[in-house]
Amino acid sequence: MSMDFTDQRLSYEKGALDQQSVPISPFELLNAWMNEAIEQKVQEPYAMSLATCGADNKPSVRIVLMREITDTGVVFYTNYESAKGQDIAENPNAEVLFFWHELERQIRISGSIAKIDAQKSATYFQKRPHDSQVGAWVSQPQSGEVADRKVMEQSFEQLQADYPEDTQVPTPVFWGGYEIMVNEIEFWQGRANRMHDRIVYTQENGDNWNTKRLLP
Ligand SMILES: Cc1cc2nc3c(=O)[nH]c(=O)nc-3n(C[C@H](O)[C@H](O)[C@H](O)COP(=O)(O)O)c2cc1C
């Protein structure tokens, strides 16, 4: 069954982006846009599509939650033995994408990924709700096949019995954070007539960034 969307279009008119007035650091703009998204009540503005590509040269993309913006990049948490973890082990280059319809904005961040410090991962894991911690143990290896939902539920119940509410769930060694160390960020602001604004920051060295305007 086919569907046709060729008559569907919106005019984007909510903002503008000017190369002359953007901050020197892309992190300043990233923080400012993130704050605006929160103020405008974008639902889960920190949800981002993460694209990876392993040795098989097959790109794959999925949503993960950004948990921190650091001075060098963005951090998310996952299972190191998942399909994305395998991709990253084979090829550290990755890109993440945010799209906020409410603000007619898109942000693309590319860079190389590395595991964060295990102690920092453990601190975050221990902050998570007890049952989410249990869930991380159930989903091992994440992306592996499971016969049916009942198997997962039984495993969840067993782990809840092993680790009641008032006990500490150990941090799995197979679970933790990755940081995408940014080397390029593109900020996209939708404009009328498809004349969108695209400003891309490219890292020169250290804290020095070049900006360019790209054709939309
Ligand atoms: C809104 C949303 C948030 C998600 N957040 C995460 C996350 O922070 N970490 C994670 O590992 N998976 C998260 N997922 C699940 C992933 O999209 C994905 O299904 C899972 O990580 C397995 O991906 P993989 O098989 O490519 O490794 C989220 C999914 C959605 C829809």
The ligand as an ORCA input file, in Angstrom:
! r2SCAN-3c Opt
* xyz 0 1
  C      13.212      8.230     23.288
  C      14.217      7.102     23.300
  C      15.306      7.176     24.140
  C      16.253      6.157     24.145
  N      17.364      6.297     24.929
  C      18.330      5.346     24.885
  C      19.556      5.534     25.590
  O      19.822      6.580     26.210
  N      20.467      4.521     25.550
  C      20.233      3.367     24.845
  O      21.097      2.501     24.862
  N      19.103      3.189     24.148
  C      18.145      4.148     24.134
  N      17.003      3.984     23.403
  C      16.823      2.719     22.636
  C      17.642      2.801     21.338
  O      16.978      3.626     20.387
  C      17.915      1.424     20.722
  O      16.713      0.725     20.501
  C      18.815      0.557     21.595
  O      19.842      1.320     22.208
  C      19.464     -0.555     20.782
  O      20.180      0.014     19.712
  P      21.282     -0.802     18.886
  O      20.699     -2.185     18.669
  O      21.472     -0.052     17.635
  O      22.520     -0.857     19.747
  C      16.057      5.009     23.337
  C      14.968      4.944     22.475
  C      14.075      5.991     22.451
  C      12.928      5.931     21.450
*
